[in-house]
Amino acid sequence: MAGYFSIGETKVRPGAYFNVQKNGDTVESGAINGVVAVLFQADMGPLGEVVELSRTEGYEKRYGTGGTTDTIREAIYGGASTIVACRVGSGGAAASLELTAVTGKATLKAKTPGAANFTVTIRNKLADSMKKECIIYLDESEFEKVSFAAGDDEVAALAAALKSSKNFTLEVGTSSGVLTNITQSAMTGGTAVTVANGDYSNALAEIEKYYFNSICIDTEDSDVAALVVGFLNRIYDAGQFGVAFLADKPSVELETREATAAAYNAENVGYILNADAVAGDDELTGHLVAAYTAGVYAAAEANTSITHTVTRYTELKERLTNSEMEAAEQSGCLVLSVSPDGGVWYDNAINTLITPDGNHDTGWKKLRRVKTRYELLYRANSVADQLVGKVDNDTNGRATILSAIQNVGNAMITEGKLQSCDVEQSASITADGDTCGFDIDVVDLDSAEHIYLTYYFQFSTVVAAATE
C-alpha cells in the first residue's frame, strides 16, 4: 500500500510512503481520468454497495430514474466515463408477485428493496409459438424482458432465464408446469428505504475501496458535506486522491455561501458559488450543478484547465457583477459566469484553498495543478509500491526504484503536464536495513489564464516609417 508519512516517522507496514513539501516560495502507471464517485438515493438497485458503471451502460437499468439518480445523470453529462455508484439508505422491502403455475405458485421478486412501481406481463411470443416472454415494466415503460421456452416446464424455464438478471429472481418453491399468462400485474410489497447521515458514512466506507478523480453527493446538507470532506482528508493519508464538488441552493444568502467556501480552505474541495442554471427545459441548482462539475473535472486531462470551459447550460440564473465575482474568488469559490458569446462557463478553475500551509505552495489553489499533482502522486506511488519487496535495498535496487519513478515523471513531461521532474536518492533519509528514500523535484505546468494586452494609440493619422 501507499500512504502518507511525516518527516522522521517510521512506518509499521511495508509499502511506498509519500510526503509533500513546498519547493521555493514562488508562485509507467498511466493516468486514469473520468471517474466520478456518486452517492445518491433511488427507488431500486443495490443498496449500500458500489457498482461501477460505464457511461454507456445506462444507470437507469440498475437504479431506475427515481430518487436522486439525476445526480448520476449530471455527472455523466459533465463527461464522466465511469461512475462509482453507491445508493445510500437502509431497510425497506423488495417488491414481489405470485405467479400461478399448474402446480403451486412461483414468486417473482425484486433483488433489492425499494418502492419502484413494477408491473409484469407474461404472454406467448407472437413470432415464435415455442417461446413465451416475461416483460417487467417500471412506471409503465418496459424495463426488462426475458424469453423462455413454452411447454411443460415453464416455471423452470423462466427461473433459468432470470438467473442472469441483475434485478429480479424467481423463487420456484414446489411450483412447476405451465405459467398462467398475465397483463401488467403489479408487484407489491416494495417499500422505500430510510436515509440518515450514517448511511452516507457507510457508503463512503464502500467508496474508499475504489479509485476516483472526483466525488459528489445528492444533497446540499452541510453535515453530509462535512462527512465527505473528512473522508477525503482521511483517505489522502492512505494514498487515495480525489476532489469533492459541493454547492448550496441559490436561496442561501450569497455572503453565507462565500463564508462556507472559505471555511473549507482545502485543495480537495471545489465549491460552486452560483449553482443555478438552465439546461433545456430544466433549471438545475445546488448539488446537480456540483455533480456536473465533478464530471467536467474528472474528464479533463491534467494538461488542461477547466477555466473558461463552456458548460451545457443555456442560461445562468444567478449572474454576478465583476466585483462580486472577485470577492467570491478571493473566498475560494468556483464561479459560473457568461462568456462574450453568451455561453455559461467556469470563470476561474480554483478550489477552496485560500491559505496554504507551510508544505504547500499557491499552485495547490488551482484545480488543474491539483489534478496534475494528484496524478503524479498516484502514478509514482503506484510504481514504487509495485517494487516493495521485489528489489534489494542496495545500489542496484535503489537505482531500479529511482528509474521507475523517473520514468513516470518523464512520461508526464511528454504528456505536457510537467515542465521538469528530477528524482534523486533522499538527502535526509539514510538508506539502511529495509528503508530508503527518494526526493522528487517537480515543476508542473499551468495554463495561460491571465493575458495582459497593452495598446498604444496616437492622435496623428500618419504612420511612422519603419527604421532600418
N, C-alpha and C positions, 0 to 999 in steps of 0.2 A: 504494500500500500504506500501511497504518497501522502505526506502530511506536513503541516507547518511545524517549524521548530524555532524556539527563541535562542538567540546567541548565548552559547555556553551550556545549553540544555543537552542532556544525554538521554536518548530515547530508549525505551524498553524493547519495543518490537522492531524487527528488521524492516527496512524499507528505504525509499528515497524521500528525504525530507527537504522542504524548501523554506527560504526566508526571503522577504522582500525588503530592500533598502533603497534609499534615495541616493543617486549619484549626481552630485553637484546641486547648485541652488537655482539654476536656470530652468526658465520655463522650457526517425522518419515515421514518426507518428503524425498522420496528416490532420488537417483541420476538419472539424465537424461543425456544420452550420445548419440553421433551420430547425433546431429542436426546441420546442416550447412545452414546458410543463403547465398543465391547466387543472385547477381544482374547481369543480362545478357540481351542480345538483341536476338530477334527471329523474324521469318517471320510470326508468328501466335501466338495465345494464349492470355490469359487475360493480359491486359496492365495496368501497374501501380498499380496492386493489388497482394496480396500474395496468393499463392496456396501452401498448404502443401502436399508434395508428398512423399510417401514411396519409397524406392529404388526399390521395386518390381512392382510399378505401371507403370513405363515407362514414363519418362518425354516427350518422343517423341510423345505420344498420345495427349499431351496438347500443346506442343510448336514446334513440328517437330524437324528437325536436322539442320536447317539453322541458320544464325547469329552466336552468340557465345554460343549456347546451349552446346557446348563441355565443357564449364566451369562446368555445372551441371554434365556431364559425368565424369569428372575427380574427382570431389568431391565424387561421388558415388564409383569410383574405389578406392579412398583413404579409404573408409569404412563408409561413411555417410549412416545412416539408414533412416533419414528424411531430405528432402530438403525443406527449407523455401524459395520458389522460387518467385522472383519478376522480371518480364520483364520490362525493362526500355524503355521510349520513350513517344511520344505524337503524336497526329494527325493520318495521314494515313486513308485509307478507306478499307472497307471489300469487299471481292470478292462476286460475285453473278452470278446466271444463271437462265434464264427464262425457265420454263418447260411448254410444251404445253399440255393442257387438252382438253377434249371435249368442255368445256365451259371456255373460258378465259385462262389466264396464271398464274401459280404459280411461286413464286420466291424462289429458294434455295439460302440461304445466309449464309456466314460465320458469326459467332457471334463476331469475333474480327478482327481488322484491320491488314493488312499486305500483303506482296507481294508473299505469298506462291502460288505455282503452282498447283492448284487443277483442276482435271478433273472428270467428272461424267458419270457413266453408269447406265441406268435404263433398266432392262430386266426381262423377265419371268424366274422364278426359274425352273431350269431343273428338279429337283427331286420332285417338287410339283406344279402342274398346278393351284392350288388355291392361289399361292403366287407370288409376284414379289419382286425384290430386287433393292435397290439403293446403288451403290458402289461408294465411293469417293476416288480418288487416289491423293496422294501427290508425285510429281516428279516421276510419273509412277508406284509407289508402292502402293498397297492397304492400305488405311489409316483408313477408317471407312466404315462399311456395315450394313444396316438395311433391314429387311424383312417387307413386308406389304401385306395386303390382296388384291388380284387382283379382278377386277369386276367393279361394277357401281360407287363406291365411292373411287377411288384410291387416289385422292388428299387428302381427309380427312384421309385416312389410313396412307399415308406417313407422313402427318403432325403429327399424333399421334405417329408414330414410332420414329420421330425425337425429340419428347419432352424430352426424356431422354439424348439426345446428348449434350455434353459439347461444341461442336464446330460448330454445324450447326442448322439452323432452316428453316422451310418452311412457307413463307408468302403466305397465300391462296388467299386473296382478294375475288373476286367473282368467282374464278375458281372452277370447280367441274368435276367429272366424271373420265374417263379412262385417264391415262397419256401416252403420246407418248414415246415409247422406244428410247433411245439414246445410243451412244457408245463413251465414253471418250470425251464428250463435255467439253470445257474449261470454268471454272468460270472466269469471267473477272471483271475488275474494282478495283481489290485489289491493294492498293499502300502501300509502305513502310512507317513506322513511322519515325519521326525525333528524334534524340537523342542529348540532351545537358546536361551540368552538372546539371542543375536544375532538370532534370528528375531523376538523381541519388539521389538528395536530397529528392525528392518526394517519391522515392522508399524506402529510408531509414526510412522515417516517417511511412511507412506502415510496414516495417520490425520490427520496435520498438514494435509493438503490440504482438510480438511472442517471445518465448524463443528460444535461440540457443546457442550452445557451441562456434561456430566459424563463421566467415563471410569472403567471398571472392568476388571479382569483376572480370569483364571480360576485364579488361584493365590494362595497366601499367601507365596510365595518373596520374601524380603526384597530380593534382588538385582533381581528383576523390578520390585518396588515402587519401588526406587531409580531404575530406568530411567524409570518413569512420572513420578515427581516431577521428575527432571531435565528430562524432556521438557516438562512443563508450565511450568517456570521459563523454559526457552528460548523456547517459543512465545509466552509472555507478552510478551517483549521484541519480538516481531514483531506484536503486536496481536491475539493469539488468547487467549481466556479460557475456562478450564474448571476444574472441581474433580474431583480423584480421590477415590474412596471405596475404602478399604482395610480389611482386617481380618486377624487371625490366628486360628488354630484355638483353641478353648477349652482345649486341652491345654497351651497355653503358660501359664506362670505369670502370674497377674494383675499382679504388680509389673513383670514384663518387658513385658507389653503396655502398661502405663501409660508405661513408660520409652520404648517405641517411639513412642507418640503424641507425647510431649513432645519427642522428638528431631526430629520433623518441623517443629514450630513454624512452621506455614505456613498462610496463609489459604486456599490451594487444595488442602488435603488434609483430608478427613474420615476419621477413624479410629473404626470401630465397636468398642468395647471388648469387650462380651459378646455376640459374634456366634454365638449358639447358641439356636435357636428351632424351634418345630414349626409346620408348616402342613399341615393334613390328616393324612396318614399319613407325611409326610416330616419328618425332622429336618434342618434347614438350618444350616450352620455356615460360618464364615470368609468366603471370597470370595463365596459365594452370598448371604449377608446384605448384604455390601457392594454387590453388583450390584443387589439390590432397592432399597437406599437410594439408589444412583445414579439409579434410575428415579424414586423419590419426589422427590428434589431437583430433577431436571431438569423434571419435570412441574409443580412448584409455581410459581405466579405470583410475581413479585418483590415483590408487595404482601402476601404471606402468609409465615408461618413454619411449618416442619415440627415445631416444638416441640409436643409432645402430639398429634401426628398418629398416629392408631391404624393399625397395620400389619395385614397379613393373617395374622399369626401368632396361633395359638390358645394357645400356651404358650411361656413363656420358661424355658429350661432352666437358665440361669445368672442367678439373681436376686441382686442386691446389696443390702447394707444401706445405710441413709441415709449413714453415714459413708464407706462405700466409694464410693458414687456421688459424694459431694462431693470426695473425694480424686481420683477419676478425672477429674472435670470440670475440676478445677484443673490437671490434666495435659493438658488438651486433648482428652479422649475424648468421643466421641458415644456416650451410654449408652442402652441399652434398659431400660425399667422397666415396671411393671404399673400400669395405671390403676385408679381406685377401683372400676370395674365389671368388672375382670378382663381388659381388653384389653391388648395389648402396644403400647407407644408409645415415641416418642423423648422422653427426659426433658428434654433441653436441646439445641437445634439449634446446636451450636457446631462449629468446626473445630479444628485442632490449634494454631492461633496462640496462644501464651502471652505472648510478649514482643514487641509491635510495635516496629518500628524508628522512627526519628525522623520518617519521612514518612507513617506510618500511625497512625490513632487506634484506640481499642479497639473501634470498630464493626466493624473487619475480623475480629474474632473470631467474629462471628455469621454463620451461613450465609445468613440472609435478607438481611442488608446486603451481604454479598459478592455475592449474586446481583443485587441492585439495582444495586450499583456496577459490576459487570461488564456488566450490561445497558446502563447509561448510557454506559460507555466504548465498548462495541460500537456502539451506535446513533449516538452523537455522532461517533465516529471515522469511521463509515461515511458520514455525510452530508458531513463535512468532506473526506473522501478523494474523494468524487464531484465536488467543486468544484476539486480540484487541476488547474491548467492551464486552467480554464474561466472564471475571472474575473480581472480585472486587480487588481494589488496597489495599489489606490488607495482612496479613501474609500468609493466605492460598492461595490467588490469586497469589501472587508473587511466592510462592512455586510451584504452578502449571506451571507458565511460566518457572521458572528455571528448573523444571523437564523435560519439553518438549524440551528445548534446550540441556540439558544434555543428553537426550536420543539420539538426533542426533549425538552428539559427541561420545557417547558410540558405536553407530552403525558404525560410521566411523573408530573407533578403531578396531572393529571386522572385518571390511572390509579391514584392512591393509592400511588405508590411513592416520591415525593419530597415534602417539605414546601415547599422552595423551590429555585430554580435561577436564578442570575443570571450572565449572560455579558457580559464586557467585554473590550475590547482589552487586551492584556498590558501590565502596568506595568513589566515587566523586559525584554521582548523588543521591540526597536525595529523598526518596520515599515520595511524598506529593501530595494531590489532585489526578489528573489523571496521574501523572508522576512517573515512576520508571525506574531503570536502572540495568544492569547486566554486569559483567566483565567475559569475556570468555578467559581463559588462555590456549593456544593451542601449542602443539609441533607436527608438521606434519612431515611425513616421506619423505625421499629422496631415490633415487636408488644408489646402489654402482656403481659409474661411473669412479672413479679413483682408480685403483687397482695397487699397487706397489709391485713388486716381487724382492726380493734381493737374488741373487745366490752366493754361496760360492764355489769356485773351489780350488783344491790343485794340486801341481805338482806330489806328491807321489801317486803311484797307490795302496798303502796299505791302506786298510780301517781300521780306528782305531777301536779297540774293544770297545764295549759299556761298560760303567761303571755301576756298581750296585748302 
